Amino acid sequence: MRLFSALVLAAALSPISAFAADNVEVKVTGMTCGACVSKVQDALAKLGGVEKGTVKVELAGNKATLMVAKLDDKMKTAITDAVKAAGYTATEVAMTTAAAAPATTETKKTKKN
C-alpha cells in the first residue's frame, strides 16, 4: 500500500506523469548556427506540458525532439507558435515511437521433452 501511495503522490506532484508522455519530432527550418539551436531549445523548454530536460534540437538534422504530456492539436499549435516566436518555422509536428530497447545476444533455450 505504501508503494501505491508513493506512486500516486509522485504522479500528482509531477507536472507530467512518466507513464503517459508522447515523444514528438518537429522539423525546424531557418536555423544556421548554435545560437539558433539555443533559441529554439529555450522556446520549446518553456512550454507548459513539455517534460523537463527532454528538448533536444539538432542543427544538422533541422529537427527538435521532445516529450509532452499529450500531443493534441492544442499542443501542436503551441509548439509551432513557440518556434515561430523564436524566429524559425516549425513543420511536421508528429508523434514518434520511443527508442527501441537494445538488442541482446542472449538466446532462450527451449526445454525438450
N, C-alpha and C positions, 0 to 999 in steps of 0.2 A: 504494500500500500504506500510506503514511503517513496518508492521509486516512481510510482504513478503520480503522486502528489508533486514530486520534484519536476517531472516532465511537464505536467500541467502548468506549474508555476513558471518554468523556463519558457514555455511557449507563450504564456501570457505576457511575460516581460520582454520578450524578443520582438523587435519590430517586424521580423519576417520569420516564420516558422521554417526550420531547416527541412521539414517534411514536405513542403509544398512550394518550392521555388522553381521557376521556369528559367531555363538557360536561353539567352537571347543573343542573336548576332545582328549587327547593324552595319550596313555598308555606308561608309562616310567618304564624301568627296570634298576636295578642296584643301586637304592637309598637305603641307610641303616640308614641314620641319618638326623638330622635337617640341617646340613651343606650341605648335598646333595640336599635337597629341595631348599635351598637358591641359590645354584649354578644353578639349573635348572630354577628356577623362574627368576633370573637375566638374564640368557641367552635368555629366551623367551621374557622378557620385553624389551630387546634391539632391537628386530627385527622390521624392518620397516613394517608398516601395522598392528601392534598389538595395539589395543586400550589401552591407558594408564590406569593402575590400574585394569585391568581385569584378569591378570595372577594369578592363584591360583594353587598351587601344593600340592598334598596330599601324604604323605609318606605311610600311611596305605592303601590307595586305589591304590597306584602305578600309579597315573594319574595326569595330568595337564589339567586345563580348562582355556580357554582364548577366547577373541573376536578379530576377524580380519576383515579387510575391505572386503576381499573376499577370500574364501578358494578355491584356484585352485591348480593345480599341482605344480606351482612355489612356492606357499606358503607352501604346504605340504613338499616340499623338504627343504625349508628354516627352517621350524620347526624341521624336522628330523636332519638336519645338526647342528642346534644350540644345540640341546640336546646332540648330539654326541660330539660336541666340548667341552661341559661341562663335558664329561666323562661317559655318560649314553647312553642307547638305547631307541629310540622312535619307537613305533609301533602303528598301528591302529589309524592314524590321521584321524579323521572323524568329520563331522558337527553334532551337536546335536540340539535338539529343545530347545527353550527358556524355562525357568522355568514357570510352569503353574501358572495362576493367582489364588490367594487364593479363596477357596470356600466360599460362603456366605450362611447363613442360611435363608436369606430373600427369600420369595416366592412371585411370582407375583399373584395378584388377578385378575381373569378374570371377565369381566363385563357380567352379564347375561341380556339377552333381555327380 
